[in-house]
Each structure stands twice: as structure tokens, then as C-alpha cells.
């Protein structure tokens, strides 16, 4: 074949390959740079689907999962603007940004959502747990746990609303407790009812879900219903999966009653004791 013909055919083949690689705007889109498929989907009652964010490598994530990190210096966390909080609160950056979006949307409907609690590290959760364990702080029903002599029963009583250190979703910076006056009763009428009604209709648009739903209706284990507790699932769903992969009962220690964690199946019944559609 003559040389000029070889050059002509080679140029024609290159042109055809170039045209196949162009996108609609005329720029070249190499195969390796095409947009990847969704990493995962969140299966919920609202069939929400979204790209899941990147999370820390396992070697670092393990400490986050059980609350051994400093939110003041950890770059994954940020201080939530005081306009949406009752006090100084930290959350993961994405959780904070999405809550602010939701807060602004709620205000347009004359609904004010205020965070009362966000990220809590191991030491903070330990203080809360041991205050109740020793009877220095009353339980939600007004009783004192220190008078329950059987320690397993004492733990289960506290666990109606309070997590053992190392097992709380609040360690993750993905959870918000909204301000309320009297637990679930606050949401049964008046301002509380209007807030809860708005949340059940709109919170999922911003990635937030009530994971501790009615236990009897949803046949789940663990903590009692918490209408004030909302979880940012795009991150929390991944964290729960990683918790089950990386954390064992040997990691849950360093507080009063820690030896009971395995006996009461704290991971199976409490860490995983959320509404099944959000796992």
C-alpha cells in the first residue's frame, strides 16, 4: 500500500475515534472520566436516592464510631451557627450545612427548628451515662436508677433513652436532638405538633429521618421512640454499616457498667435498634 494512502486511512480512523469521545458540548470526555454510578442508595419510605459522601478510612473511622475524637480540632466537624442552636454545638460539616438548609425552609413556613444536642464524644456520653447510673441525674420518668440493685436491669432502664458510651449515634456528628419541653408529649399539640408535622413531611428532602420510631408499630428493639431525634442518613447509614464491620464489644469499655454491654447485646439491640427501613 502506498505511504500516502496509509497516512490518509490513519487520519480517518483517528477522526472517527475523536468524534466518538466528544460529549454534547464538544469537549472530549475520556472514558475513565465519565461520571461513576451511584455508590449506594438510601431505601426509605420516600425512596430517596442520592450520592453518598466519602467517609474516613477504616483506621481513622474506628475512633470516630466510638466517640474518641476531638470535635474542636477534627476537620470533619464544624461549629453549628448559633442561630439554629440553643448552645454551642458541633456537627459533621455536611450535616450542619443540610440542617441549615432545612432550618431556612422551615422558617418560610413559620416553623423554627432549634438544635439542643449534636455531636457528643465518648467523655460527654460517659458523664451523662454515669450521672444516671449513680442516681445523680433522674431518668426521664423521674425515677433514680441507683435504687435498681440488679445491674443488668439498671442498664436496661437507663437505655430506654440514653446510650452507653461508645454506642451512641451522637458520636458520629450526624444526629440532632431538637429542642423540646417534655419529650414526645411536646409534639402532641401546639407548636410542637406543628414542628413534628412539618418534619415528617419535609425533613427527608434534606436527608434527615426519625430513626427511633414507635417500637410497637415498627417492631424494632432498643431505645424508646424519640420524636426529637433526627438522623442525617447519607452519612449515618454508612457509619452504621461500618460500625457493624469494625466495632466489637471489646471496644465498648471505660465506664460504669461496661461489662454489661455484651450481656444486653448493646450492638445488636441498640446500635442496630433503629427503624429497619433506615439501616
VMD Tcl script that draws the C-alpha trace (Angstrom):
set ca {
  {0.00 0.00 0.00}
  {1.42 3.44 -0.94}
  {2.57 5.60 2.01}
  {0.14 8.47 1.24}
  {-2.79 6.02 1.38}
  {-1.64 4.65 4.76}
  {-1.44 8.20 6.17}
  {-4.91 9.04 4.80}
  {-6.53 5.93 6.36}
  {-4.73 6.52 9.67}
  {-6.03 10.10 9.83}
  {-9.57 8.98 9.02}
  {-9.51 6.38 11.81}
  {-8.26 8.96 14.34}
  {-11.08 11.37 13.35}
  {-13.70 8.70 13.88}
  {-12.32 7.90 17.35}
  {-12.25 11.62 18.23}
  {-15.91 12.08 17.27}
  {-16.95 9.09 19.44}
  {-15.23 10.58 22.51}
  {-16.78 14.05 22.22}
  {-19.63 14.96 24.54}
  {-22.60 17.10 23.55}
  {-20.85 20.38 24.34}
  {-17.97 19.49 22.03}
  {-15.37 18.76 24.74}
  {-13.54 15.48 24.97}
  {-14.76 13.15 27.69}
  {-12.26 10.30 28.15}
  {-13.79 7.01 29.20}
  {-12.06 7.00 32.58}
  {-13.56 10.40 33.48}
  {-17.18 9.54 32.91}
  {-19.47 10.14 35.87}
  {-19.49 6.99 38.06}
  {-22.75 5.31 39.05}
  {-24.30 5.98 42.45}
  {-22.28 4.42 45.25}
  {-25.39 3.35 47.08}
  {-28.98 4.30 47.70}
  {-30.87 5.08 50.88}
  {-34.01 2.98 50.98}
  {-36.68 4.83 52.88}
  {-40.40 5.33 52.86}
  {-39.77 8.23 50.48}
  {-37.47 6.16 48.22}
  {-34.78 8.82 48.46}
  {-31.71 8.28 46.29}
  {-28.55 10.34 46.42}
  {-24.80 10.13 46.05}
  {-23.26 9.14 49.35}
  {-20.35 11.26 50.62}
  {-16.86 9.95 51.14}
  {-16.05 8.84 54.68}
  {-12.82 8.37 56.59}
  {-10.60 5.31 56.03}
  {-11.26 2.48 58.46}
  {-8.12 3.14 60.50}
  {-9.41 6.60 61.46}
  {-13.12 5.90 61.32}
  {-12.97 3.33 64.14}
  {-12.20 6.05 66.68}
  {-14.98 8.29 65.34}
  {-17.52 5.50 65.60}
  {-16.99 5.08 69.36}
  {-16.59 8.79 70.06}
  {-12.84 9.04 70.63}
  {-12.21 12.28 68.76}
  {-11.94 15.99 69.49}
  {-14.66 17.86 67.61}
  {-12.91 21.19 68.26}
  {-9.88 20.19 66.20}
  {-11.19 17.41 63.95}
  {-11.55 18.74 60.39}
  {-14.64 16.61 59.75}
  {-16.61 18.75 62.20}
  {-17.72 22.35 62.45}
  {-19.46 24.63 64.93}
  {-23.12 25.00 64.02}
  {-24.24 28.64 63.65}
  {-25.73 29.89 66.92}
  {-28.88 30.99 65.10}
  {-30.02 27.37 64.88}
  {-28.78 26.14 68.29}
  {-29.66 26.55 71.94}
  {-25.94 26.47 72.83}
  {-22.50 25.71 71.30}
  {-22.88 22.57 69.19}
  {-20.67 20.66 66.75}
  {-21.77 18.52 63.81}
  {-20.15 16.98 60.77}
  {-19.80 19.72 58.15}
  {-22.29 18.23 55.72}
  {-24.83 17.51 58.45}
  {-24.59 21.14 59.60}
  {-24.97 22.53 56.08}
  {-28.03 20.40 55.37}
  {-29.65 21.28 58.68}
  {-29.17 24.99 57.94}
  {-30.93 24.46 54.60}
  {-33.79 22.71 56.37}
  {-33.94 25.41 59.07}
  {-34.31 28.15 56.43}
  {-37.02 26.22 54.61}
  {-38.94 25.67 57.85}
  {-38.77 29.37 58.72}
  {-40.57 30.18 55.46}
  {-43.46 28.11 56.85}
  {-43.20 29.83 60.25}
  {-41.60 26.76 61.84}
  {-38.48 27.23 63.98}
  {-36.20 24.22 64.40}
  {-33.58 24.61 67.14}
  {-30.85 22.03 67.89}
  {-30.46 21.17 71.55}
  {-27.78 18.49 71.14}
  {-25.45 17.43 68.32}
  {-22.09 15.64 68.35}
  {-21.19 14.13 71.72}
  {-17.84 12.43 72.24}
  {-17.17 9.44 74.48}
  {-16.39 11.52 77.57}
  {-19.58 13.56 77.32}
  {-21.67 10.42 76.85}
  {-19.84 8.79 79.75}
  {-20.72 11.72 82.00}
  {-24.40 11.53 81.04}
  {-24.48 7.75 81.49}
  {-22.71 7.70 84.86}
  {-24.79 10.57 86.24}
  {-27.84 8.40 85.66}
  {-26.08 5.19 86.74}
  {-25.15 6.70 90.12}
  {-28.52 8.38 90.59}
  {-27.13 11.91 90.36}
  {-29.45 12.59 87.46}
  {-33.05 11.42 87.32}
  {-34.34 9.29 84.48}
  {-36.97 10.62 82.11}
  {-39.80 9.14 84.20}
  {-38.44 10.88 87.32}
  {-37.06 7.73 88.96}
  {-33.49 7.09 90.13}
  {-31.52 4.20 88.60}
  {-29.26 3.74 91.62}
  {-32.07 2.00 93.52}
  {-32.18 -0.80 90.92}
  {-29.87 -3.35 92.54}
  {-29.71 -5.74 89.59}
  {-27.13 -4.05 87.37}
  {-28.41 -5.55 84.11}
  {-31.89 -4.23 84.90}
  {-30.39 -0.86 85.79}
  {-28.66 -0.68 82.41}
  {-31.81 -1.60 80.51}
  {-33.77 1.06 82.41}
  {-31.26 3.78 81.53}
  {-31.14 2.50 77.94}
  {-34.77 3.42 77.38}
  {-33.50 6.85 76.31}
  {-29.73 7.01 76.94}
  {-26.99 5.17 75.02}
  {-23.95 3.53 76.55}
  {-20.70 5.39 75.78}
  {-19.21 4.00 72.59}
  {-22.62 3.03 71.17}
  {-24.31 6.39 70.63}
  {-25.08 7.69 67.15}
  {-24.34 11.14 68.56}
  {-20.64 10.19 68.42}
  {-20.89 10.37 64.63}
  {-21.89 14.02 64.28}
  {-24.83 13.01 62.11}
  {-27.56 13.25 64.76}
  {-29.51 16.23 66.05}
  {-31.80 16.41 69.07}
  {-34.27 19.24 68.62}
  {-35.30 21.45 71.49}
  {-38.39 20.16 73.29}
  {-40.06 20.83 76.63}
  {-41.37 17.45 77.67}
  {-40.15 14.64 75.44}
  {-42.59 13.11 72.97}
  {-45.54 14.83 74.64}
  {-44.25 18.18 73.39}
  {-45.04 17.09 69.84}
  {-48.64 16.15 70.52}
  {-50.10 19.66 70.38}
  {-49.44 23.33 69.69}
  {-46.04 24.47 68.46}
  {-44.51 21.03 68.94}
  {-47.21 19.36 66.87}
  {-46.71 21.84 64.02}
  {-42.94 21.26 64.11}
  {-43.27 17.49 64.02}
  {-45.87 17.62 61.27}
  {-43.53 19.78 59.17}
  {-40.60 17.47 59.81}
  {-42.46 14.30 58.87}
  {-43.46 15.91 55.58}
  {-40.24 17.75 54.72}
  {-37.15 16.57 56.64}
  {-36.40 13.77 54.17}
  {-35.83 16.40 51.45}
  {-32.69 17.38 53.35}
  {-31.58 13.88 54.33}
  {-32.98 13.81 57.89}
  {-35.10 10.97 59.28}
  {-36.56 9.95 62.62}
  {-34.77 6.63 63.17}
  {-36.18 5.92 66.65}
  {-39.79 5.44 65.66}
  {-42.66 3.83 67.56}
  {-41.36 0.45 68.74}
  {-44.69 -1.36 68.75}
  {-45.76 -0.24 65.29}
  {-42.37 -0.87 63.68}
  {-41.34 -3.99 65.67}
  {-37.88 -2.71 66.50}
  {-35.66 -3.11 69.56}
  {-33.62 -0.66 71.58}
  {-34.41 2.84 72.73}
  {-37.93 4.18 73.09}
  {-39.41 6.45 70.45}
  {-37.71 9.84 70.15}
  {-39.61 12.34 68.04}
  {-36.93 14.94 68.72}
  {-34.03 12.84 67.37}
  {-33.30 13.25 63.63}
  {-30.50 11.50 61.78}
  {-28.68 12.67 58.64}
  {-28.80 9.35 56.81}
  {-26.49 9.97 53.82}
  {-23.58 9.67 56.28}
  {-25.17 7.81 59.21}
  {-26.28 4.89 57.04}
  {-22.66 4.28 56.03}
  {-21.47 4.72 59.61}
  {-23.87 2.09 60.89}
  {-22.62 -0.36 58.28}
  {-19.02 0.39 59.24}
  {-19.83 0.12 62.96}
  {-21.01 -3.44 62.45}
  {-17.87 -4.26 60.48}
  {-15.27 -2.60 62.70}
  {-16.54 -2.44 66.29}
  {-16.74 -5.31 68.79}
  {-17.72 -5.46 72.45}
  {-14.06 -5.18 73.45}
  {-14.18 -1.60 72.10}
  {-17.08 -0.68 74.40}
  {-15.40 -0.07 77.72}
  {-14.21 2.56 80.19}
  {-17.44 3.42 82.05}
  {-19.65 2.16 84.87}
  {-21.48 -0.99 83.74}
  {-19.37 -1.51 80.63}
  {-19.14 -5.28 81.23}
  {-22.89 -5.49 80.68}
  {-22.72 -4.27 77.07}
  {-22.31 -7.79 75.69}
  {-24.88 -9.32 78.07}
  {-27.61 -6.94 76.96}
  {-26.50 -7.17 73.30}
  {-25.94 -3.43 73.04}
  {-24.75 -3.59 69.42}
  {-27.49 -5.87 68.12}
  {-30.43 -4.41 70.05}
  {-29.46 -0.76 70.49}
  {-26.89 0.35 67.90}
  {-28.94 -1.52 65.30}
  {-32.23 -0.85 67.05}
  {-33.46 1.72 64.53}
  {-36.38 1.52 62.15}
  {-35.39 -1.24 59.70}
  {-36.04 0.85 56.59}
  {-33.17 3.15 57.58}
  {-30.46 0.52 58.01}
}
mol new
graphics top color blue
foreach p $ca { graphics top sphere $p radius 0.5 }
foreach p [lrange $ca 0 end-1] q [lrange $ca 1 end] { graphics top cylinder $p $q radius 0.2 }
display resetview
